[in-house]
Amino acid sequence: MIRNALTVDVEDYFHVSAFAGSIDRKDWNNYPLRVERNTQRLLELFDNNGIKVTFFVLGWVAERVPHLVSEIAAMGHEVACHGYSHQLVYDQTVEEFREETLRSKSLLEDIAQVPVRGYRAASYSITQRSLWALDVLAEAGFTYDSSIFPIRHDRYGMPGTPETPYLLKSPAGQSIVEFPLSTARLFGMHLPVAGGGYFRLYPYRLTKFGLSRINSNNHPFIFYMHPWEIDPGQPRIDAVLLSRFRHYNNLHRFEGRLRRLMEDFHFGTVLDVLGDLHLV
């Protein structure tokens, strides 16, 4: 059975990019933290299923609940980097991105006492506009990135890029492994089936069919989620209709679907899967 990568982007409900127009970063401290209890709920679910996964932790969260990062590492999961402030990469300068990335990587390594080898950008915002970020990641010592979504989307995406893990050459010629967010060829198009809002939007059977098709082609998939997705009782943010739909749609169904997913597929960390492919 093919091992697939299960991942969690550790951020809170008020961090999401869809709400950036409604919530100013300077006000984040005014919102009640729910990320700790939600992440611990995920840890419990993974432990009950005997699964080790990769947690891409936001530096802002790590500073405020460092014991959560320690707990993730102590339970044998992989600690990876989700940047510091959840700012979109293409909205930052090279210097800002470098400072935030190094700050978060150092913070996570100090807390977890393990090397941090993986990175994922906020909202998959490494695009054609921000390929320079790959040079920064390689220079910072990251082994792999998982930020490129090979689809067309209003906020992210690089259509036409490889759909399975590969060794990528940065603009400056440096090497870094890319584990792109998974898509399946269905209905004559590339359908995103990597998790998150897509997992809540599609019927479970469609997601399972798409992921099974990837495995049937002898490729692993990567699946992502957020701690707030198992929290249907979270505070509601007054945002535009599309943002509210993307964030709140079917939150009440997420945990049940996640349980089914863990029963239907074989999972491990990103490093586990890249090791299986001899890419790390």
Secondary structure, DSSP 8 states (H G I E B T S, - for coil): --EEEEEEEE--TTT-GGGTTTS-GGGGGGS---HHHHHHHHHHHHHHTT---EEEE-HHHHHH-HHHHHHHHHTT-EEEE--SS---GGGS-HHHHHHHHHHHHHHHHHHH-S---EE--GGG--SGGGTHHHHHHHHTT-SEE-----S--SS---TTS-SS-EEEE-TTS-EEEE----EEEETTEEEE-SBHHHHHHS-HHHHHHHHHHHHHTT---EEEE-GGGG-TTS------HHHHHHHHTTHHHHHHHHHHHHHHSEEE-HHHHHHHTT--
